Amino acid sequence: MIEKITDPTQIPVPGGKRIEEYVGRVRTGTASMSVAHMVAPPGWNEPFQRPDFDEVTIVVRGTIRVEHEGGTLDVGAGETVFAGAGERIRYGNPFDEEAEYWAVCAPAFSPEAAHREA
């Protein structure tokens, strides 16, 4: 299958973060991987999670904070972070400017596979 994607699917999430899925379970029905563009407002964060998927996060603008069992990483524009499946991790933007980034997950992201903590 070959498909040109010009209309990503908006994934609703709380906290003002915008997620546009280009490839994945929602937009293309793809279970092997997902690719999403995200914009996180200042002050945004999400609960810790322990996903069943590998995730590559590529920051385009601003900075995101990545908390994990080994410490904290601030990942800025032009930088990338890799989180292997099974790692306990939390993404956030405690900074004063929006953060824009892309996430690639394999297999594809799903809320069930993220195992977010309450």
C-alpha positions as CSV (number, residue, x, y, z in Angstrom):
1,M,0.0,0.0,0.0
2,I,1.2,3.5,-0.8
3,E,-0.7,6.5,0.6
4,K,0.0,10.2,0.5
5,I,-1.2,11.6,3.8
6,T,-2.2,15.3,3.7
7,D,-4.8,15.2,6.5
8,P,-3.6,13.9,9.9
9,T,-6.1,12.8,12.4
10,Q,-6.4,15.0,15.5
11,I,-6.2,12.9,18.7
12,P,-8.0,14.6,21.6
13,V,-6.1,14.7,24.8
14,P,-6.5,16.8,28.0
15,G,-4.2,19.6,29.0
16,G,-4.1,21.5,25.8
17,K,-1.6,19.3,24.0
18,R,-2.2,18.8,20.3
19,I,-1.6,15.5,18.6
20,E,-1.8,14.9,14.9
21,E,-1.4,11.3,13.9
22,Y,-0.1,10.8,10.4
23,V,0.5,7.0,10.6
24,G,-0.8,4.7,13.3
25,R,-3.8,2.8,14.6
26,V,-6.2,5.7,14.3
27,R,-5.2,7.4,11.0
28,T,-4.1,4.5,8.8
29,G,-5.0,1.4,10.9
30,T,-1.2,0.6,11.1
31,A,-0.3,-1.5,14.2
32,S,3.5,-1.9,13.5
33,M,4.4,1.8,14.0
34,S,3.0,5.3,14.5
35,V,4.2,8.7,13.6
36,A,2.7,11.8,15.2
37,H,3.3,15.5,15.3
38,M,2.7,17.2,18.7
39,V,2.6,20.6,20.2
40,A,2.7,20.9,24.0
41,P,1.8,24.2,25.6
42,P,3.8,25.7,28.5
43,G,3.1,23.9,31.8
44,W,1.9,20.7,30.2
45,N,2.8,17.3,31.5
46,E,1.4,13.8,31.4
47,P,1.4,10.9,33.9
48,F,4.2,8.4,34.1
49,Q,3.9,5.5,31.8
50,R,5.6,2.2,31.1
51,P,4.9,1.6,27.4
52,D,5.0,-1.7,25.4
53,F,6.6,0.2,22.5
54,D,9.9,1.9,21.6
55,E,9.6,5.6,21.2
56,V,11.8,8.1,19.3
57,T,11.0,11.8,20.1
58,I,12.5,14.5,17.8
59,V,12.2,18.0,19.1
60,V,11.7,20.7,16.5
61,R,11.0,23.8,18.6
62,G,11.2,24.5,22.3
63,T,12.2,22.0,24.9
64,I,10.6,19.0,26.5
65,R,11.5,17.4,29.8
66,V,11.8,13.6,30.0
67,E,11.7,12.1,33.5
68,H,12.7,8.5,33.8
69,E,14.0,6.1,36.5
70,G,17.6,7.2,35.9
71,G,17.0,10.9,36.1
72,T,15.8,13.8,34.0
73,L,16.6,15.0,30.5
74,D,15.8,18.3,28.9
75,V,15.6,17.8,25.2
76,G,15.8,20.9,23.0
77,A,15.2,21.8,19.4
78,G,17.4,19.7,17.1
79,E,17.8,16.9,19.7
80,T,16.3,13.4,19.9
81,V,15.6,11.0,22.7
82,F,15.0,7.3,22.5
83,A,13.0,5.5,25.1
84,G,13.0,1.7,24.9
85,A,9.9,-0.4,25.6
86,G,9.3,-1.1,29.3
87,E,11.0,2.1,30.6
88,R,9.1,4.1,33.1
89,I,8.9,7.6,31.6
90,R,7.1,10.9,31.7
91,Y,7.1,13.7,29.2
92,G,6.3,17.3,30.0
93,N,6.9,20.9,29.1
94,P,7.5,22.9,32.3
95,F,9.0,25.8,30.3
96,D,7.6,29.2,29.2
97,E,7.3,28.4,25.5
98,E,5.5,25.8,23.4
99,A,7.3,22.6,22.5
100,E,6.9,21.1,19.1
101,Y,8.0,17.6,18.4
102,W,7.5,14.3,16.4
103,A,7.1,10.9,18.0
104,V,7.7,7.6,16.2
105,C,6.5,4.5,18.1
106,A,7.1,0.8,17.2
107,P,4.8,-1.0,17.5
108,A,2.2,1.8,17.2
109,F,1.1,3.9,20.1
110,S,-2.2,3.0,21.8
111,P,-3.5,4.2,25.2
112,E,-3.6,0.6,26.4
113,A,0.0,-0.1,25.4
114,A,1.2,3.1,27.1
115,H,0.2,1.8,30.6
116,R,-0.2,5.3,32.0
117,E,-0.3,5.6,35.8
118,A,-3.4,7.0,37.4
